Amino acid sequence: MSPRVPDYHTPGKRNTQSQVVSVGNPQYLALLDLKTKSYEIHHEVCLLYQIFVA
C-alpha cells in the first residue's frame, strides 16, 4: 500500500538526466517531493518564528 506519486513530467521540459534517474524509481520522486515539502514547512516555521519572537 504505497501512496500514489503524482506525475511530475511536463511535456515542454526536457531534462533527460532526471528522467533517467526517475524511470522505474517512483520512490525517488516521492523522496524529492517530501524534501521539497519539508523545506517549505521549515521556511514557514522560520517566518512565523521571526514574526512572533523578533
Contacts in CASP RR format, 6 or more apart in sequence:
PFRMAT RR
TARGET T0000
AUTHOR 0000-0000-0000
METHOD contacts of the structure
MODEL  1
MSPRVPDYHTPGKRNTQSQVVSVGNPQYLALLDLKTKSYEIHHEVCLLYQ
IFVA
2 26 0 8 1.000
3 30 0 8 1.000
5 26 0 8 1.000
5 29 0 8 1.000
5 30 0 8 1.000
5 33 0 8 1.000
6 29 0 8 1.000
6 33 0 8 1.000
8 29 0 8 1.000
9 19 0 8 1.000
21 28 0 8 1.000
22 28 0 8 1.000
22 29 0 8 1.000
END
